[in-house]
Amino acid sequence: MLMDICDDEMVRVVLHMASDVANFGCIPIFLTTSSRVPSEEGDNVCAEPSNNTRWGTRFNNDGDDGGAGPLNVPSFQHEDECEDNTPVNNRGNKPIPSMVRSRRRIHPLTSLAPTLPSNMVAPSFVSSCDSDDISMGKLFAEKNELILQLRKVAFRDKFDFKIARSTTTCFEAHCCSESCKWRIRATRSSNEQNVPWVVKRIDNVHTCHNEVLFDGRHQVRSRVVGHIIAEKYIQDKRIYTPNDIRADMQQEYGVQLTYQQAYRAREVGLEIVRGNPAESYNLLPKYSHVLTTTNGGTITHLEQDGDGNFLYYFVALGSSIKGFMQYIRPVIAVDAIRIMDSENNDAWEWFMMKLHGVIGDRPELVIISDRCTAIRRAVLKVFHNATHGVCFYHVKGNIKSQFRMSKALWDEFEPAFINAAKAYGHEEFKRQLEGLWMIHSGAADYLENNVGTCNWARSQFEGRRYSILTTNIAESVNDFMREPRKFPVTHLVDHFRKTLQQWFYDRKIVAESMTTRLTTWADEIVTERRTIAERMIVRPVSPHRFQVIGGGLKEGLVDLQKRTCSCRVFQLDQLVCAHDIAACLTHRVDFINLCSDFYTTESLAMAYAQPVEPVGDVADWEVPDEIQEMQVYPPVEAPPLGRRKELRIPSVGEDVDRRTVRCGRCHELGHNRKRCKNPIASTRS
């Protein structure tokens, strides 16, 4: 309804009537201004609107503000009355509005806002303001937020201030320069929780000349700089080093930071974006609940000790479980991403038990890892029907570290070992192994008797590894986790989820764009093999068995009914070999149908059909009370001394990008003078 607001009392009435609105403090009120016509008694009375170019409204304040007396709202002049003698801001050479020029003390909310009824609660202010500016009427949930915002403004505008007064209900600050008139005052009606702080006064004009921030200034603080640079870390893959921070602060603000200040600012910025590491553990149960709710079929397990400290965490997304169980080859590459606990027997056994609970005893399951004995022991104990294999790349690294071969000898041994590991046929493997014995008998004995050929050689493996002979798929995850591994635990888990979200979407789009029946990777292999098959000669043995010769390959005996070939490529990879293709072309059989469904475009699309859903903002999570009350404390194991390692520790013998060493004695690469064993020609006559 329409009401005439003529004095302070009417303003209080309107605000009190609207005090039950949820967004208290944001109540729209439409005003029609009118000329002030004082009565003989000096009271304010209502008058008809007029077109007077100069107008004003006087509000009487019953409250007390440090003995300031009655408060007056300043007059707003017409534009032509402000052209001359307009003060200028010494910072931006901009005219100062009349509201700011006025020296009158303005208290808009203390005198106008009514007291809330006892059955109502003050609103909760999530953020202080949307910009770095602090103006009249700004609301802050806490005094620390006000001080932080003030420090950011001072840092940006290159001035310093002192806190003159700081109590539970009042805050005052002024410029460090005694001659400067800049000052700010904020109060709140009571010291109860959820009662906001209100900026009551701000004289935002500096009469000093603080143009440079010197070292040691109060506002050059790591916390302030951390809040300024926090947005740099929103992208998880962004690498923003302390030296980058120092360079940006010097270029943008003219501030010289030490490396320690920049490093602490970096930690503050990371904590603002990614959360506190200790609090992140406590957030993990709530995150797990939301994750399982938004992603159907997701399984999570959180293990704690008797005191509630974090031990292990396991997560398997429902989209990944469904895709793997129905459309992906049954081979799992295992590697560890360690948070605190070491890679011991208990940890790996716990992990394998949780993995078994997800996938069960899937037929023909193969688990590949490095030569970690704890992993092998856990696999054999939990998965009774699975086969464990070793990454041949790690085996090669072990050989290189244990047997100090010269570069020439290693260049001869390495390709022979790779050929032996990738061989399909038994006879071919025996020939390659004999060659290894001839090159280096000690290394060959190590491969055959210590490691065991059944663990690293494809032809000797008891199960079917397909074309997966290494743990490269897990190593690639380690590589892209170089920066995210520093995240707090909950942020680290969600980084995995976001990565899988993107991967699932990209792979589904790629699969749907394929026009071939087989995937692009499989189709290229089959096309290359067909080119060889077209030059082969096929001789029938029986209606389903054929002898295939030529094409530069060893003779093969094909059985289309059993889907086998004597070269063993078809059996081990489930993808047709050149011999099979030749037999199918001769007898007009569709060889694509002989390939496993794992290689079809349809299976690839179905494997990524179920998207990975986001978990949303933390403020919007709906969590049951029993989960809300769960407490998870950080691990009790103390981190090692020194700065945390940022690079993954390579496996024994693993090739890494290091400086090439040249021997000063024989001038060959790969070793130094101390380890040189090459003969040197005598210089004696």
C-alpha positions as CSV (number, residue, x, y, z in Angstrom):
1,M,0.0,0.0,0.0
2,L,1.0,3.6,-0.5
3,M,2.2,5.6,2.5
4,D,3.5,9.1,3.1
5,I,6.9,9.1,4.8
6,C,7.3,12.5,6.3
7,D,9.6,11.9,9.3
8,D,11.9,9.5,11.1
9,E,9.0,7.8,12.9
10,M,7.3,6.8,9.6
11,V,10.6,5.3,8.3
12,R,10.8,3.2,11.4
13,V,7.2,2.0,10.9
14,V,7.8,1.0,7.3
15,L,11.0,-0.9,8.2
16,H,9.3,-2.6,11.1
17,M,6.4,-3.8,9.0
18,A,8.8,-5.3,6.5
19,S,11.1,-6.9,9.1
20,D,9.7,-10.4,8.5
21,V,11.0,-10.4,4.9
22,A,13.7,-13.1,4.4
23,N,16.2,-10.7,2.8
24,F,16.1,-8.1,5.5
25,G,18.1,-5.1,4.5
26,C,17.1,-5.4,0.8
27,I,13.6,-4.0,1.0
28,P,12.5,-1.9,-2.0
29,I,10.9,1.5,-1.0
30,F,9.8,4.0,-3.6
31,L,9.9,7.6,-2.5
32,T,8.5,10.8,-3.9
33,T,10.5,13.8,-2.8
34,S,9.0,17.1,-1.8
35,S,10.1,20.5,-0.5
36,R,10.8,20.8,3.1
37,V,8.3,23.4,4.6
38,P,9.1,23.9,8.3
39,S,6.2,24.8,10.6
40,E,6.3,27.4,13.2
41,E,7.2,24.8,15.9
42,G,10.2,23.7,13.7
43,D,8.8,20.2,13.0
44,N,8.9,18.5,9.6
45,V,5.6,18.4,7.8
46,C,4.6,16.9,4.5
47,A,4.2,19.2,1.5
48,E,3.1,18.8,-2.1
49,P,5.9,17.9,-4.6
50,S,7.5,20.8,-6.4
51,N,10.1,21.2,-9.2
52,N,12.5,23.0,-7.0
53,T,16.1,22.5,-8.2
54,R,17.5,22.4,-4.7
55,W,15.9,20.0,-2.2
56,G,16.8,18.2,1.0
57,T,15.3,16.1,3.8
58,R,16.3,16.2,7.4
59,F,16.2,13.1,9.6
60,N,16.4,13.5,13.3
61,N,18.5,10.9,15.1
62,D,17.4,9.8,18.5
63,G,20.6,7.6,18.9
64,D,24.0,8.7,20.1
65,D,27.2,8.5,18.1
66,G,29.9,9.7,20.3
67,G,28.2,12.9,21.1
68,A,27.9,14.0,17.4
69,G,24.5,15.4,18.0
70,P,21.7,15.4,15.3
71,L,22.6,14.0,12.0
72,N,21.7,15.7,8.7
73,V,21.6,14.2,5.2
74,P,23.6,16.5,2.9
75,S,21.9,18.4,0.2
76,F,22.1,17.5,-3.5
77,Q,22.8,20.4,-5.7
78,H,21.9,21.0,-9.3
79,E,24.6,20.3,-11.9
80,D,25.1,24.0,-12.7
81,E,25.8,24.7,-9.1
82,C,28.7,22.2,-8.9
83,E,30.7,23.5,-11.9
84,D,33.0,25.8,-9.8
85,N,35.1,25.0,-6.8
86,T,34.6,21.3,-7.0
87,P,37.1,19.4,-4.9
88,V,39.3,16.9,-6.8
89,N,40.4,13.5,-5.5
90,N,44.2,13.5,-5.3
91,R,44.3,9.8,-6.3
92,G,42.4,9.7,-9.6
93,N,41.9,13.4,-10.3
94,K,38.1,12.7,-10.3
95,P,35.5,15.1,-8.9
96,I,34.4,14.1,-5.4
97,P,30.6,13.6,-5.1
98,S,28.9,16.0,-2.7
99,M,28.0,13.1,-0.4
100,V,31.7,12.4,0.1
101,R,32.7,16.0,0.3
102,S,30.3,16.6,3.2
103,R,31.9,16.5,6.6
104,R,28.5,15.6,8.2
105,R,28.4,12.3,10.0
106,I,25.9,9.9,8.4
107,H,24.4,7.0,10.2
108,P,21.8,5.5,7.9
109,L,21.2,2.1,9.5
110,T,21.6,2.6,13.2
111,S,18.8,5.2,13.3
112,L,16.6,3.7,10.7
113,A,16.8,-0.1,11.3
114,P,14.3,-1.4,13.8
115,T,15.1,-3.8,16.5
116,L,14.3,-7.4,15.4
117,P,11.7,-9.2,17.3
118,S,12.9,-11.9,19.8
119,N,11.6,-14.7,17.6
120,M,13.6,-13.6,14.5
121,V,17.2,-14.2,13.6
122,A,19.5,-11.8,11.8
123,P,20.3,-12.8,8.3
124,S,23.5,-14.8,7.5
125,F,25.9,-12.9,5.2
126,V,28.0,-15.3,3.1
127,S,30.3,-12.7,1.6
128,S,31.1,-9.2,2.6
129,C,30.9,-7.4,-0.8
130,D,31.3,-7.9,-4.5
131,S,34.3,-5.6,-5.0
132,D,37.3,-4.2,-3.2
133,D,35.6,-0.9,-2.5
134,I,34.3,-0.1,1.0
135,S,31.5,2.4,1.0
136,M,28.8,3.6,3.3
137,G,26.4,0.9,4.4
138,K,28.5,-2.0,3.4
139,L,27.8,-5.1,5.5
140,F,30.4,-7.5,6.8
141,A,29.7,-10.8,8.6
142,E,32.8,-10.5,10.8
143,K,35.2,-7.7,11.7
144,N,38.2,-9.7,10.3
145,E,36.5,-9.6,6.9
146,L,36.2,-5.8,7.2
147,I,39.9,-5.5,8.2
148,L,41.0,-7.9,5.4
149,Q,39.0,-6.0,2.8
150,L,40.4,-2.7,4.1
151,R,43.9,-4.1,3.8
152,K,43.3,-5.1,0.2
153,V,42.1,-1.6,-0.6
154,A,45.1,-0.1,1.1
155,F,47.5,-2.5,-0.7
156,R,45.9,-1.6,-4.0
157,D,45.7,2.1,-3.5
158,K,49.1,2.4,-1.9
159,F,48.3,3.9,1.5
160,D,48.7,2.7,5.1
161,F,46.3,3.0,8.0
162,K,46.3,2.5,11.8
163,I,43.5,0.9,13.9
164,A,42.5,3.5,16.4
165,R,39.8,1.6,18.1
166,S,38.7,-2.0,18.0
167,T,36.0,-3.5,20.3
168,T,33.2,-6.0,20.0
169,T,30.8,-3.4,18.6
170,C,33.0,-0.6,17.2
171,F,35.9,-0.3,14.8
172,E,37.8,2.8,13.8
173,A,40.8,3.3,11.6
174,H,42.6,6.3,10.1
175,C,45.5,7.1,7.7
176,C,49.0,6.7,9.1
177,S,49.7,10.2,8.0
178,E,48.8,12.6,10.8
179,S,47.8,15.3,8.4
180,C,45.6,13.1,6.3
181,K,41.8,13.2,6.8
182,W,41.1,9.7,5.6
183,R,39.2,7.6,8.2
184,I,36.6,4.8,8.5
185,R,34.2,3.8,11.2
186,A,32.1,0.7,11.4
187,T,29.8,-0.6,14.2
188,R,27.2,-3.3,14.9
189,S,24.2,-3.1,17.1
190,S,25.2,-6.0,19.4
191,N,28.0,-8.6,19.7
192,E,25.7,-11.5,19.2
193,Q,26.3,-14.0,16.4
194,N,25.1,-13.3,12.9
195,V,24.8,-9.6,13.6
196,P,26.7,-7.8,10.8
197,W,29.1,-5.0,10.9
198,V,28.0,-1.8,9.1
199,V,30.3,0.9,7.7
200,K,28.9,4.0,9.3
201,R,31.4,6.6,8.2
202,I,34.2,6.8,5.6
203,D,36.1,9.9,4.6
204,N,37.5,8.5,1.5
205,V,39.7,11.4,0.5
206,H,43.5,11.3,1.1
207,T,45.2,14.6,1.7
208,C,48.6,12.8,2.1
209,H,50.9,11.6,-0.7
210,N,51.6,7.9,0.0
211,E,52.4,6.9,-3.5
212,V,54.8,4.1,-2.8
213,L,54.6,1.1,-0.5
214,F,58.0,0.7,1.2
215,D,59.3,-2.6,2.6
216,G,57.9,-3.1,6.1
217,R,54.5,-1.5,5.4
218,H,51.7,-2.9,7.4
219,Q,49.7,-3.9,4.4
220,V,52.4,-5.9,2.7
221,R,51.3,-9.2,4.3
222,S,51.2,-12.7,3.0
223,R,47.5,-13.0,3.9
224,V,46.6,-9.9,1.9
225,V,48.7,-11.0,-1.1
226,G,47.2,-14.5,-0.8
227,H,43.7,-13.2,-1.1
228,I,44.7,-11.0,-4.1
229,I,46.3,-14.0,-6.0
230,A,43.7,-16.6,-5.0
231,E,41.9,-16.6,-8.3
232,K,45.2,-17.7,-10.0
233,Y,44.7,-21.1,-8.5
234,I,41.1,-21.7,-9.5
235,Q,42.4,-23.8,-12.4
236,D,43.7,-27.1,-10.9
237,K,46.5,-27.4,-13.5
238,R,47.7,-23.8,-13.0
239,I,51.4,-23.7,-11.8
240,Y,51.9,-20.3,-10.1
241,T,55.2,-20.3,-8.3
242,P,56.4,-17.9,-5.6
243,N,58.7,-16.2,-8.1
244,D,55.7,-15.6,-10.4
245,I,54.0,-14.0,-7.4
246,R,57.0,-11.7,-6.7
247,A,57.2,-10.7,-10.4
248,D,53.5,-9.9,-10.6
249,M,53.4,-7.9,-7.3
250,Q,56.4,-5.9,-8.5
251,Q,54.8,-5.2,-11.9
252,E,51.2,-4.5,-10.8
253,Y,51.7,-2.9,-7.4
254,G,55.3,-1.9,-7.2
255,V,55.8,-4.1,-4.2
256,Q,59.0,-6.1,-3.6
257,L,58.3,-9.3,-1.8
258,T,60.8,-11.8,-0.4
259,Y,60.6,-15.4,-1.5
260,Q,59.4,-16.4,2.0
261,Q,56.6,-13.8,1.8
262,A,55.6,-15.0,-1.7
263,Y,55.7,-18.6,-0.6
264,R,53.4,-17.9,2.4
265,A,51.1,-15.9,0.2
266,R,50.9,-18.9,-2.2
267,E,49.9,-21.2,0.7
268,V,47.2,-18.7,1.7
269,G,45.8,-18.5,-1.9
270,L,45.8,-22.3,-2.2
271,E,44.0,-22.7,1.1
272,I,41.3,-20.1,0.0
273,V,40.6,-22.0,-3.2
274,R,41.2,-25.6,-2.1
275,G,40.4,-25.5,1.6
276,N,42.5,-26.3,4.7
277,P,44.2,-29.7,4.6
278,A,43.0,-30.7,8.1
279,E,39.4,-29.6,7.4
280,S,39.5,-31.4,4.1
281,Y,39.7,-34.8,5.9
282,N,36.6,-33.9,7.9
283,L,34.8,-32.9,4.7
284,L,35.4,-36.4,3.1
285,P,32.4,-38.2,4.6
286,K,30.0,-35.5,3.4
287,Y,31.7,-35.4,0.0
288,S,31.3,-39.2,-0.3
289,H,27.6,-39.0,0.5
290,V,27.0,-36.4,-2.2
291,L,29.2,-38.3,-4.7
292,T,27.3,-41.5,-4.2
293,T,23.9,-39.7,-4.4
294,T,24.7,-37.8,-7.6
295,N,26.5,-40.7,-9.3
296,G,24.4,-43.9,-9.1
297,G,26.3,-47.1,-8.5
298,T,29.3,-45.3,-7.0
299,I,31.1,-47.1,-4.1
300,T,33.2,-45.3,-1.5
301,H,35.0,-46.6,1.6
302,L,36.6,-44.5,4.3
303,E,38.8,-46.3,6.9
304,Q,39.7,-44.7,10.2
305,D,41.7,-45.9,13.2
306,G,40.3,-46.1,16.7
307,D,40.8,-42.4,17.4
308,G,39.0,-41.3,14.2
309,N,42.2,-40.6,12.3
310,F,42.3,-41.1,8.5
311,L,43.8,-44.3,7.2
312,Y,42.6,-45.3,3.7
313,Y,40.1,-44.1,1.2
314,F,38.6,-46.0,-1.8
315,V,36.3,-44.7,-4.5
316,A,35.0,-46.3,-7.6
317,L,32.6,-44.3,-9.7
318,G,29.4,-46.0,-11.0
319,S,30.2,-44.9,-14.5
320,S,33.6,-46.6,-14.4
321,I,32.2,-49.8,-12.8
322,K,29.5,-50.2,-15.4
323,G,31.9,-49.5,-18.3
324,F,34.6,-51.8,-17.1
325,M,32.4,-54.8,-16.2
326,Q,30.6,-54.9,-19.6
327,Y,32.6,-53.2,-22.3
328,I,36.3,-53.1,-21.3
329,R,39.0,-55.8,-21.5
330,P,39.5,-57.4,-18.1
331,V,43.0,-56.1,-17.5
332,I,43.8,-53.7,-14.6
333,A,47.0,-51.7,-14.2
334,V,47.7,-50.9,-10.6
335,D,49.9,-48.2,-9.1
336,A,49.7,-46.3,-5.9
337,I,48.9,-42.7,-5.1
338,R,49.9,-42.3,-1.5
339,I,48.6,-39.7,0.9
340,M,50.3,-40.6,4.1
341,D,50.4,-44.4,4.7
342,S,53.2,-46.4,3.1
343,E,52.8,-49.1,0.6
344,N,52.7,-51.9,3.1
345,N,50.9,-55.3,3.1
346,D,47.9,-54.1,5.1
347,A,47.2,-51.1,2.8
348,W,47.4,-53.2,-0.4
349,E,45.3,-56.0,1.1
350,W,42.6,-53.5,2.2
351,F,42.6,-51.9,-1.3
352,M,42.3,-55.3,-3.1
353,M,39.5,-56.3,-0.8
354,K,37.5,-53.2,-1.7
355,L,38.3,-53.7,-5.4
356,H,37.1,-57.3,-5.1
357,G,33.9,-56.0,-3.6
358,V,33.3,-53.9,-6.6
359,I,34.2,-56.2,-9.5
360,G,34.1,-59.6,-7.9
361,D,35.7,-62.6,-9.5
362,R,35.4,-61.5,-13.1
363,P,36.5,-64.3,-15.5
364,E,40.0,-64.0,-17.0
365,L,40.9,-61.0,-14.8
366,V,44.5,-59.9,-15.1
367,I,46.1,-57.4,-12.7
368,I,49.5,-55.9,-13.8
369,S,51.8,-53.9,-11.5
370,D,55.5,-53.4,-10.9
371,R,57.5,-55.9,-8.9
372,C,56.1,-54.8,-5.6
373,T,55.8,-57.9,-3.4
374,A,53.0,-56.4,-1.3
375,I,50.8,-56.0,-4.4
376,R,51.4,-59.5,-5.7
377,R,50.7,-61.0,-2.2
378,A,47.5,-59.0,-1.9
379,V,46.3,-60.0,-5.4
380,L,46.9,-63.7,-4.8
381,K,45.2,-63.6,-1.4
382,V,42.1,-61.8,-2.5
383,F,41.5,-62.6,-6.1
384,H,41.6,-66.4,-6.3
385,N,40.8,-66.6,-10.0
386,A,42.9,-63.7,-11.3
387,T,46.4,-63.7,-12.7
388,H,49.1,-61.3,-11.7
389,G,51.6,-60.0,-14.2
390,V,54.6,-57.7,-14.1
391,C,55.2,-54.6,-16.2
392,F,58.1,-55.5,-18.5
393,Y,59.2,-51.8,-18.6
394,H,59.9,-52.0,-14.9
395,V,61.7,-55.3,-15.4
396,K,63.9,-53.6,-18.0
397,G,64.7,-50.8,-15.6
398,N,65.7,-53.3,-12.9
399,I,68.1,-55.0,-15.3
400,K,69.6,-51.7,-16.3
401,S,70.2,-50.7,-12.7
402,Q,71.6,-54.1,-11.5
403,F,73.8,-55.0,-14.5
404,R,76.1,-52.1,-15.4
405,M,76.3,-52.6,-19.1
406,S,78.1,-50.4,-21.5
407,K,76.1,-48.3,-23.9
408,A,77.0,-50.5,-26.8
409,L,76.1,-53.7,-24.9
410,W,72.8,-52.2,-23.7
411,D,71.8,-51.1,-27.2
412,E,72.1,-54.7,-28.2
413,F,70.4,-56.2,-25.2
414,E,67.4,-53.9,-24.9
415,P,65.7,-54.6,-28.3
416,A,66.3,-58.3,-27.8
417,F,64.5,-58.2,-24.4
418,I,61.6,-56.2,-25.9
419,N,61.2,-58.7,-28.7
420,A,61.2,-61.5,-26.2
421,A,58.6,-59.8,-24.0
422,K,56.3,-59.1,-27.0
423,A,56.6,-62.4,-28.8
424,Y,53.4,-64.3,-29.3
425,G,54.8,-67.8,-30.2
426,H,56.7,-70.1,-28.0
427,E,59.4,-70.9,-30.5
428,E,60.0,-67.2,-31.3
429,F,60.3,-66.5,-27.6
430,K,62.9,-69.3,-27.1
431,R,65.0,-67.9,-29.9
432,Q,64.9,-64.4,-28.4
433,L,65.8,-65.8,-25.0
434,E,68.7,-67.7,-26.4
435,G,69.9,-64.4,-27.9
436,L,69.7,-62.8,-24.4
437,W,71.9,-65.5,-23.0
438,M,74.5,-64.9,-25.6
439,I,74.5,-61.1,-25.1
440,H,74.6,-61.1,-21.2
441,S,74.2,-64.4,-19.4
442,G,73.8,-62.8,-16.0
443,A,70.9,-60.6,-17.1
444,A,69.3,-63.6,-18.9
445,D,69.6,-65.8,-15.8
446,Y,68.0,-63.0,-13.7
447,L,65.0,-62.7,-16.1
448,E,64.5,-66.5,-16.3
449,N,65.1,-67.6,-12.8
450,N,64.6,-64.6,-10.5
451,V,61.8,-62.7,-12.2
452,G,60.3,-65.6,-14.0
453,T,59.4,-65.6,-17.7
454,C,55.8,-66.3,-16.9
455,N,55.5,-62.8,-15.3
456,W,56.9,-60.6,-18.0
457,A,56.7,-62.5,-21.3
458,R,53.4,-62.4,-23.2
459,S,53.9,-65.9,-24.7
460,Q,54.6,-67.5,-21.3
461,F,51.9,-65.7,-19.4
462,E,49.2,-67.9,-18.0
463,G,46.3,-65.5,-18.7
464,R,45.5,-63.1,-21.5
465,R,47.1,-59.7,-21.3
466,Y,45.9,-58.6,-24.7
467,S,48.2,-55.8,-25.8
468,I,48.7,-54.5,-22.3
469,L,52.2,-55.4,-21.3
470,T,53.1,-52.3,-19.1
471,T,51.5,-50.1,-16.5
472,N,51.8,-47.1,-18.7
473,I,48.1,-46.3,-18.3
474,A,48.7,-45.9,-14.5
475,E,52.0,-44.0,-15.1
476,S,50.2,-41.5,-17.2
477,V,47.8,-40.8,-14.3
478,N,50.9,-40.3,-12.1
479,D,52.2,-37.8,-14.6
480,F,49.2,-35.6,-14.7
481,M,48.9,-35.8,-10.9
482,R,52.2,-34.0,-10.5
483,E,50.5,-30.8,-9.4
484,P,47.2,-32.0,-8.0
485,R,48.9,-34.4,-5.6
486,K,49.6,-31.3,-3.4
487,F,45.8,-30.8,-3.0
488,P,44.0,-31.5,0.2
489,V,42.4,-35.0,0.2
490,T,38.9,-34.0,-0.7
491,H,40.0,-31.6,-3.4
492,L,42.3,-34.4,-4.7
493,V,39.4,-36.8,-4.9
494,D,37.2,-34.3,-6.7
495,H,40.0,-33.5,-9.1
496,F,39.9,-37.2,-10.1
497,R,36.2,-36.9,-10.5
498,K,36.4,-33.8,-12.7
499,T,39.1,-35.4,-14.8
500,L,37.0,-38.5,-15.4
501,Q,34.0,-36.2,-16.1
502,Q,35.9,-34.7,-18.9
503,W,37.4,-38.0,-20.1
504,F,34.0,-39.7,-20.3
505,Y,32.5,-36.8,-22.3
506,D,35.4,-36.6,-24.7
507,R,35.6,-40.3,-25.4
508,K,31.9,-40.6,-25.9
509,I,31.9,-37.8,-28.4
510,V,34.9,-39.4,-30.2
511,A,33.2,-42.9,-30.2
512,E,30.0,-41.5,-31.6
513,S,31.9,-39.8,-34.4
514,M,33.6,-43.0,-35.6
515,T,32.2,-44.4,-38.9
516,T,33.9,-47.8,-38.8
517,R,32.6,-50.9,-37.0
518,L,35.9,-51.3,-35.1
519,T,37.4,-48.5,-33.1
520,T,39.9,-46.3,-34.9
521,W,42.9,-47.9,-33.2
522,A,41.7,-51.5,-34.0
523,D,40.6,-50.6,-37.5
524,E,44.1,-49.2,-38.4
525,I,45.7,-52.5,-37.1
526,V,43.3,-54.7,-39.0
527,T,43.6,-52.6,-42.2
528,E,47.4,-53.0,-42.1
529,R,47.1,-56.7,-41.6
530,R,44.6,-57.0,-44.5
531,T,47.2,-55.4,-46.8
532,I,49.6,-58.3,-45.9
533,A,46.8,-60.9,-46.2
534,E,46.0,-60.0,-49.7
535,R,49.5,-61.3,-50.8
536,M,49.1,-64.6,-49.0
537,I,48.2,-68.0,-50.3
538,V,45.4,-70.0,-48.7
539,R,45.1,-73.8,-48.9
540,P,42.1,-75.5,-47.3
541,V,42.7,-78.4,-44.9
542,S,39.0,-78.9,-43.8
543,P,35.8,-76.8,-44.1
544,H,37.0,-74.6,-41.2
545,R,40.8,-75.1,-41.2
546,F,43.2,-73.5,-43.6
547,Q,46.9,-73.4,-44.3
548,V,48.1,-69.8,-45.0
549,I,51.6,-69.0,-46.3
550,G,53.4,-66.0,-47.8
551,G,53.2,-62.3,-47.1
552,G,56.7,-62.3,-45.4
553,L,55.3,-64.0,-42.3
554,K,55.7,-67.5,-40.8
555,E,53.2,-70.1,-42.0
556,G,50.0,-70.2,-40.1
557,L,47.3,-72.8,-39.5
558,V,43.9,-71.1,-39.1
559,D,40.7,-72.6,-37.5
560,L,37.8,-70.2,-38.1
561,Q,35.4,-72.2,-36.1
562,K,37.6,-72.2,-33.0
563,R,38.9,-68.7,-33.7
564,T,42.5,-69.8,-33.4
565,C,45.8,-69.5,-35.4
566,S,49.1,-71.1,-34.9
567,C,50.8,-67.7,-34.6
568,R,48.7,-67.2,-31.4
569,V,48.0,-63.5,-32.2
570,F,44.3,-64.2,-32.6
571,Q,44.1,-66.1,-29.3
572,L,46.1,-63.6,-27.1
573,D,44.7,-60.4,-28.6
574,Q,41.2,-61.5,-29.6
575,L,41.9,-59.5,-32.8
576,V,42.2,-61.2,-36.2
577,C,45.7,-61.7,-37.5
578,A,46.8,-61.6,-41.1
579,H,46.4,-65.4,-41.5
580,D,42.8,-65.2,-40.4
581,I,42.0,-62.3,-42.7
582,A,43.5,-64.2,-45.6
583,A,41.4,-67.2,-44.9
584,C,38.2,-65.0,-44.5
585,L,38.9,-63.2,-47.8
586,T,39.3,-66.4,-49.7
587,H,36.1,-68.0,-48.4
588,R,34.1,-64.7,-48.2
589,V,33.7,-64.6,-44.4
590,D,33.3,-61.3,-42.6
591,F,36.5,-61.1,-40.5
592,I,35.2,-58.1,-38.5
593,N,32.7,-60.5,-36.8
594,L,35.5,-62.6,-35.6
595,C,37.0,-59.8,-33.6
596,S,36.1,-59.4,-29.9
597,D,33.3,-57.0,-29.0
598,F,35.8,-55.1,-26.9
599,Y,37.2,-53.5,-30.1
600,T,33.9,-52.4,-31.6
601,T,32.8,-48.8,-31.8
602,E,29.5,-49.6,-30.1
603,S,31.3,-51.0,-27.1
604,L,33.5,-48.0,-26.8
605,A,30.5,-45.7,-26.9
606,M,28.6,-47.8,-24.3
607,A,31.6,-47.9,-22.0
608,Y,31.4,-44.1,-21.7
609,A,27.7,-43.7,-22.1
610,Q,26.9,-43.0,-18.4
611,P,28.3,-39.5,-17.6
612,V,30.2,-38.5,-14.5
613,E,28.0,-36.0,-12.6
614,P,29.4,-33.0,-10.7
615,V,28.8,-32.7,-6.9
616,G,27.9,-29.0,-6.9
617,D,28.9,-26.4,-4.4
618,V,29.5,-27.3,-0.8
619,A,26.9,-24.8,0.4
620,D,24.2,-26.7,-1.5
621,W,25.0,-30.1,-0.2
622,E,22.2,-31.9,1.6
623,V,23.8,-34.3,4.1
624,P,22.0,-36.4,6.8
625,D,22.7,-35.5,10.4
626,E,24.6,-38.7,11.2
627,I,27.0,-38.0,8.4
628,Q,27.2,-34.3,9.2
629,E,28.3,-35.2,12.7
630,M,31.1,-37.6,11.6
631,Q,34.6,-36.5,12.5
632,V,37.7,-37.5,10.5
633,Y,41.0,-36.3,11.7
634,P,44.3,-36.1,9.7
635,P,46.6,-39.1,9.8
636,V,48.8,-39.4,12.9
637,E,51.9,-40.2,10.8
638,A,54.1,-37.1,10.8
639,P,55.3,-35.9,7.4
640,P,59.0,-36.0,6.7
641,L,61.2,-33.0,7.4
642,G,61.8,-30.5,4.6
643,R,59.7,-29.4,1.7
644,R,57.3,-31.9,0.3
645,K,58.5,-33.6,-2.9
646,E,56.8,-32.4,-6.0
647,L,58.1,-35.0,-8.5
648,R,57.2,-38.7,-8.5
649,I,60.0,-41.0,-7.3
650,P,61.0,-43.1,-10.4
651,S,61.1,-46.8,-10.1
652,V,64.5,-48.6,-10.0
653,G,66.2,-48.2,-13.3
654,E,63.5,-46.1,-14.9
655,D,64.6,-43.8,-17.6
656,V,64.3,-40.2,-16.5
657,D,65.4,-36.9,-18.2
658,R,68.8,-36.3,-16.6
659,R,71.9,-34.6,-17.7
660,T,74.0,-36.8,-20.1
661,V,77.2,-37.8,-18.4
662,R,80.4,-38.1,-20.4
663,C,83.4,-40.0,-19.1
664,G,86.5,-37.9,-18.8
665,R,88.7,-41.0,-19.4
666,C,87.3,-42.6,-22.5
667,H,85.0,-39.7,-23.5
668,E,82.0,-42.1,-24.0
669,L,78.5,-41.2,-22.8
670,G,76.6,-43.0,-20.0
671,H,79.2,-43.2,-17.3
672,N,81.9,-41.2,-15.5
673,R,85.6,-41.6,-15.0
674,K,85.2,-43.4,-11.7
675,R,83.1,-46.2,-13.2
676,C,84.9,-46.4,-16.5
677,K,86.0,-49.9,-17.4
678,N,86.9,-49.4,-21.1
679,P,90.5,-50.2,-22.0
680,I,92.7,-47.2,-22.9
681,A,95.6,-47.5,-25.4
682,S,99.0,-47.1,-23.8
683,T,100.9,-43.9,-24.8
684,R,104.3,-45.4,-24.0
685,S,106.6,-45.9,-27.0
